[in-house]
Amino acid sequence: MRTEEKLNMTMLFDFYEMTMSNGYFQNGYKDRITYFDVFFRRVPDKGGFAIAAGLEQLIDYIENLHFSQEDIDYLRGRNLFSEEFLQYLADFRFTGDIYAVPEGTPVFPKEPLVVVRAPAIEAQLIETFTLLTINHQSLIATKANRIVRAAKGRTVLEFGSRRAQGADAAIIGARAAYIGGCNGTACTISDQIYGVPAGGTMAHAWVQMFDTEYEAFETYCRTYPTNATLLVDTYNTLKSGVPNAIRAFNEVLKPLGIRKCGIRLDSGDIAYLSRKARQMLDEAGWESCEISVSNSLDEHLIQDLLQQDAKINMFGVGERLITASSEPVFGGVYKLVAVEKDGEVVPKIKVSENVEKITVPHFKKLYRFYGNDTGKAIADYMTVYDETVDDSDTLEIFDPQATWKRKNVYDFTAKELLVPIFLQGKLVYNKPTLKEIQQYCREQVETLWDEVKRFDNPHSYYVDLSPKLWQIQQDLLRSKNG
């Protein structure tokens, strides 16, 4: 996006972040080094994994953090904050460290997707935007990946701009959908800003604009002979739409030697219509003509269509993708896991009667173990920051909730998933291109076993704690319950 068009997002925070920050400032906690984790507790749609996304927007946000004079004047007008604190904000910039898993990484509950190590005020003020961008894009990337996997290699395009919850959701949502595996989008500005390939042909209005359906098709083929995909369900798909499309292809494209073309179905019994249309096209010699479909699709409908032997080359998926309507909240949270005191990292824990909400304390590393024989992901493993994993030897891992469930891991490679993004406020991460992120996502999803990728009742992937980290968690739980 052009620099002059950027909106300063610094004030996009929940108001309590400002009241807490002023409190830290007033009570001597301004420079206390804190550690916060961004993680989620449950995979959307009861899936086996999620896809991490949104890091690039977090980077842009951190690099542009600053309070304008207008911001300071607004805060002063609330009559809540000390003048010394407002002066501190006038010179505010982020000076801490941020670690994150790369965009496109398959991730699992309780794992840190982002780790923030920073002075208390800095870490607190970035909470809302960090969660907003990671939650939204991870949600859409995860949904897109489910839809793309359901399509079994067929083209999937994101068609949801007009039903997205706001302009930013449409633009950024198309980016996230591309990370998840979509081939492109209908949203032109997402192509302009992020390079998500945009495309499209016609709506029903084009067909209705002309006196006859054939005239509409013939005119379109003459205007766009190399990009002729005709919408054939405006009136009667099989009696007029497909026959008129074939006639236009024969009379306009065939003399030009063009065989690449398509039709689109947007209503009716898609499975039946696609089979009949395929038969009609093939009998007319247009085996090369591709059939695309749209109309409130999702991964389950796509699966059903393919099980019914629908003849479809491309799916245009709109509202159920861009809004993730089956489960429209990702549920990522931002929790304090440690502070520094006299140079020592002191772990912190949140305790709850709801076991799911008990946090994993401390400044941590996150490893993924890959089998050397298969290349498949075996388990994820969280350790304290000062631990290392020796993957040259056998390692016993165990279920943190049911410790008697144990497994020996051997002949494996351990890879750290969290990489440094900012160190002492300076960007140290080389941002990959969007195409590279999509390719990385595709490769990493392939490392998961099919059992983890099932839509229904997927296998629970192992996310375990090192004995040292598990013991720290148990000691803190006992101390808080004592």
Secondary structure, DSSP 8 states (H G I E B T S, - for coil): --GGG----TT-S-HHHHHHHHHHHHTT-TT-EEEEEEE-SS-GGG-S-EE---HHHHHHHHHT----HHHHHHHHHTT-S-HHHHHHHHT----SEEEE--TT-EE-TT--SEEEEEEHHHHHHTHHHHHHHHHHHHHHHHHHHHHHHHTTTSEEEE--GGGSSSHHHHHHHHHHHHHHT--EES-HHHHHHH---B-----HHHHHHSSSHHHHHHHHHHH-TTS-EEE--SS-IIIIIHHHHHHHIIIIIGGGT----EEEE-SS-HHHHHHHHHHHHHHTT-TT-EEEE-SS--HHHHHHHHHTT---SEEEE-HHHHT-TTS-----EEEEEEEEETTEEEE-----SSGGG----SSEEEEEEEETTT--EEEEEEEETT----TTS-EEEE-SSSTT-EEEE-SEEEEE--EEEEETTEE------HHHHHHHHHHHHHTS-HHHH-SSS-----EEE-HHHHHHHHHHHHHHH-
